[in-house]
Amino acid sequence: MSLDSSQMARLIDHTWLKPEATGADMRKLCAEALEYHFWSVCVHGSRVALAASLLEASDVKVAAVIGFPLGASDGDVKRFEAETAIDLGAQELDVVINIGRLKDGDDRAILRELRDIVEAAEGVPVKVIIETCLLTDDEKRRACSLVIESGAQFVKTSTGFGSGGATLDDVRLLRSLVGPGFGVKASGGIRDAQTALAMVEAGASRLGTSAGVAILKGIPAAIGNGNY
């Protein structure tokens, strides 16, 4: 795996989604994103405007979570949330799929909801979080098929609020299901350079993590130990 720190930075959505996150936390997150040139910051909708103002005229994007973290909001609510986030300055959306309806086998409702959000996004990239820790492999296959059909750009493993985060097996499975040209975002539990490099090697094209700074600082040692 021949990724240096600057290349890894452009794969990272620098994330802070704890409910107690303050304005000061957001300013720190954005300052780190500017310093290390992360691809984006990923924040709650109520923090999008602040992040957009702090990152204005930079190459760091603002990603907003939608229907987070449960995915159980009504589809119309998710669409409104997506439209509002874009109006406030979001340049990417991370949307939680309706996990219960997926388990019900209600693929028509899932597809309609996702298509509505993609339509509302008007070209803004949409990443769909399927919460792999709660799904069987068959449900993961169905979810990936629906995400592709919806017109979204990424399938994402986890919210980080479930019973587990990204695993190498899940990233490999998602990559095999969506093919080489579709986005796969690994998130949840990625806290060090070795794990980050392994996720990319397994097929992740984006990483969601709150440990981006530590990951970048650990890249030289992780590569130097001969594993990558």
C-alpha positions as CSV (number, residue, x, y, z in Angstrom):
1,M,0.0,0.0,0.0
2,S,1.9,3.0,-1.3
3,L,-0.1,5.9,0.3
4,D,1.8,8.7,1.9
5,S,0.3,11.0,4.5
6,S,-0.9,13.6,2.1
7,Q,-2.6,11.0,-0.1
8,M,-4.3,9.5,2.9
9,A,-5.6,12.9,4.0
10,R,-7.6,13.2,0.8
11,L,-9.4,10.0,1.6
12,I,-10.5,11.1,5.1
13,D,-13.8,12.7,6.2
14,H,-12.7,14.3,9.4
15,T,-15.6,13.6,11.7
16,W,-17.1,14.8,15.0
17,L,-20.6,13.7,15.6
18,K,-21.0,13.3,19.3
19,P,-24.2,14.9,20.6
20,E,-22.3,17.1,23.1
21,A,-20.1,18.6,20.4
22,T,-19.7,22.3,20.9
23,G,-19.0,25.2,18.6
24,A,-15.4,25.1,19.9
25,D,-15.2,21.5,18.9
26,M,-16.3,22.4,15.4
27,R,-13.7,25.2,15.2
28,K,-11.0,22.7,16.2
29,L,-12.3,20.1,13.7
30,C,-12.2,22.6,10.9
31,A,-8.8,24.0,11.8
32,E,-7.4,20.5,11.8
33,A,-9.0,19.8,8.4
34,L,-7.4,23.0,7.0
35,E,-4.0,22.2,8.5
36,Y,-3.9,18.6,7.3
37,H,-6.0,19.0,4.0
38,F,-8.6,16.4,4.8
39,W,-11.2,15.8,2.1
40,S,-14.0,17.0,4.3
41,V,-15.4,17.5,7.7
42,C,-18.5,15.5,8.6
43,V,-20.9,17.3,11.0
44,H,-24.5,17.4,12.2
45,G,-26.9,19.6,10.2
46,S,-27.0,22.3,12.9
47,R,-23.2,22.8,12.5
48,V,-23.1,22.9,8.7
49,A,-23.4,26.7,8.4
50,L,-20.5,27.2,10.9
51,A,-18.3,24.7,9.2
52,A,-19.1,26.2,5.8
53,S,-18.1,29.6,7.0
54,L,-14.9,28.4,8.5
55,L,-13.9,26.4,5.4
56,E,-15.0,29.0,2.8
57,A,-12.5,29.3,-0.1
58,S,-10.7,26.2,1.0
59,D,-10.5,22.8,-0.7
60,V,-12.0,21.1,2.4
61,K,-15.7,20.1,1.8
62,V,-18.5,20.1,4.3
63,A,-20.5,16.8,4.7
64,A,-23.7,16.6,6.6
65,V,-25.3,13.6,8.2
66,I,-29.0,12.9,7.4
67,G,-31.4,10.8,9.4
68,F,-28.5,10.2,11.8
69,P,-27.9,7.9,13.5
70,L,-30.9,5.6,13.4
71,G,-32.2,6.1,9.9
72,A,-35.8,5.7,11.1
73,S,-37.1,9.2,10.2
74,D,-39.8,9.4,7.6
75,G,-38.5,9.8,4.1
76,D,-40.0,13.3,3.7
77,V,-38.2,14.4,6.8
78,K,-34.9,13.1,5.5
79,R,-35.5,14.9,2.2
80,F,-36.2,18.2,3.9
81,E,-33.1,17.7,6.1
82,A,-31.0,17.1,3.0
83,E,-32.4,20.2,1.3
84,T,-31.8,22.3,4.4
85,A,-28.2,21.0,4.8
86,I,-27.4,21.9,1.2
87,D,-28.9,25.3,1.5
88,L,-26.7,25.9,4.6
89,G,-23.5,24.9,2.6
90,A,-23.2,21.1,2.7
91,Q,-21.3,19.7,-0.3
92,E,-21.8,16.0,0.5
93,L,-24.5,14.1,2.4
94,D,-24.2,10.9,4.5
95,V,-27.7,9.4,4.8
96,V,-28.7,6.6,7.1
97,I,-30.8,4.0,5.3
98,N,-34.0,2.9,7.0
99,I,-32.6,-0.3,8.5
100,G,-36.0,-1.6,9.8
101,R,-37.7,-1.3,6.4
102,L,-34.7,-3.0,4.8
103,K,-35.1,-5.9,7.3
104,D,-38.8,-5.9,6.4
105,G,-37.9,-6.5,2.8
106,D,-39.6,-3.3,1.8
107,D,-37.2,-2.5,-1.0
108,R,-39.7,-0.3,-2.8
109,A,-39.9,2.1,0.1
110,I,-36.2,2.1,0.6
111,L,-35.6,2.9,-3.1
112,R,-38.2,5.6,-3.2
113,E,-36.7,7.3,-0.1
114,L,-33.2,7.2,-1.5
115,R,-34.2,8.4,-4.9
116,D,-36.0,11.3,-3.3
117,I,-32.9,12.3,-1.4
118,V,-30.6,11.9,-4.4
119,E,-33.1,14.1,-6.4
120,A,-33.1,16.7,-3.7
121,A,-29.3,16.7,-3.6
122,E,-29.2,17.9,-7.2
123,G,-25.7,16.5,-7.9
124,V,-24.3,16.8,-4.4
125,P,-22.7,13.4,-3.6
126,V,-24.8,11.1,-1.5
127,K,-23.2,8.4,0.7
128,V,-25.7,5.8,2.1
129,I,-24.9,4.4,5.5
130,I,-26.2,0.8,5.7
131,E,-25.0,0.0,9.3
132,T,-23.4,-3.3,8.4
133,C,-23.2,-4.6,12.0
134,L,-27.0,-5.0,12.0
135,L,-27.3,-6.7,8.6
136,T,-26.9,-10.2,7.3
137,D,-24.8,-10.7,4.2
138,D,-28.0,-11.0,2.1
139,E,-29.3,-7.8,3.5
140,K,-26.0,-6.1,2.7
141,R,-26.3,-7.3,-0.9
142,R,-29.8,-6.0,-1.2
143,A,-28.8,-2.7,0.4
144,C,-25.9,-2.2,-2.0
145,S,-28.2,-3.0,-5.0
146,L,-30.7,-0.4,-3.8
147,V,-28.0,2.2,-3.2
148,I,-26.6,1.8,-6.7
149,E,-30.1,1.9,-8.2
150,S,-31.0,5.1,-6.3
151,G,-28.2,7.1,-8.0
152,A,-26.2,7.6,-4.8
153,Q,-22.4,7.7,-5.1
154,F,-21.2,5.8,-2.1
155,V,-22.2,2.9,0.2
156,K,-20.9,3.4,3.8
157,T,-20.5,0.8,6.4
158,S,-21.5,2.4,9.7
159,T,-22.6,5.4,11.8
160,G,-20.2,4.7,14.6
161,F,-23.2,4.6,16.9
162,G,-24.1,0.9,16.3
163,S,-22.9,-2.2,17.9
164,G,-19.9,-2.3,15.7
165,G,-17.9,-0.3,13.1
166,A,-16.2,-1.1,9.8
167,T,-14.6,-4.5,9.4
168,L,-12.2,-5.6,6.7
169,D,-14.5,-8.4,5.7
170,D,-17.4,-6.0,5.2
171,V,-15.3,-3.5,3.2
172,R,-14.2,-6.4,0.9
173,L,-17.8,-7.6,0.6
174,L,-19.1,-4.1,-0.2
175,R,-16.4,-3.5,-2.8
176,S,-17.2,-6.9,-4.5
177,L,-20.9,-6.0,-4.6
178,V,-20.6,-2.4,-6.0
179,G,-17.7,-3.0,-8.3
180,P,-14.5,-1.0,-8.8
181,G,-15.9,2.4,-9.8
182,F,-18.4,2.9,-7.0
183,G,-17.6,4.7,-3.7
184,V,-17.1,2.6,-0.5
185,K,-16.7,4.5,2.7
186,A,-15.5,2.7,5.8
187,S,-16.3,4.3,9.1
188,G,-16.5,3.4,12.8
189,G,-13.5,2.2,14.8
190,I,-10.8,3.5,12.4
191,R,-8.3,5.0,14.9
192,D,-4.8,4.3,13.7
193,A,-2.7,4.3,10.5
194,Q,-2.4,0.5,10.2
195,T,-6.2,0.1,10.3
196,A,-6.7,2.9,7.9
197,L,-4.2,1.5,5.4
198,A,-5.8,-1.9,5.7
199,M,-9.3,-0.5,5.0
200,V,-8.0,1.2,1.8
201,E,-6.3,-2.0,0.8
202,A,-9.6,-3.9,1.3
203,G,-11.4,-1.6,-1.0
204,A,-12.4,1.6,0.8
205,S,-12.2,4.8,-1.2
206,R,-13.1,7.0,1.7
207,L,-12.7,6.8,5.5
208,G,-14.8,8.4,8.2
209,T,-12.9,8.9,11.4
210,S,-12.4,11.3,14.3
211,A,-8.8,10.2,14.5
212,G,-7.6,11.6,11.3
213,V,-4.7,13.6,12.8
214,A,-3.3,10.5,14.6
215,I,-3.7,8.4,11.5
216,L,-1.7,10.8,9.4
217,K,1.0,11.0,12.0
218,G,1.2,7.2,12.1
219,I,1.5,6.7,8.4
220,P,5.3,6.8,8.1
221,A,5.8,4.2,10.9
222,A,3.0,2.0,9.5
223,I,4.6,1.9,6.1
224,G,8.1,1.6,7.6
225,N,7.3,-1.5,9.5
226,G,7.1,-3.4,6.3
227,N,3.4,-4.3,6.4
228,Y,2.5,-1.7,3.7
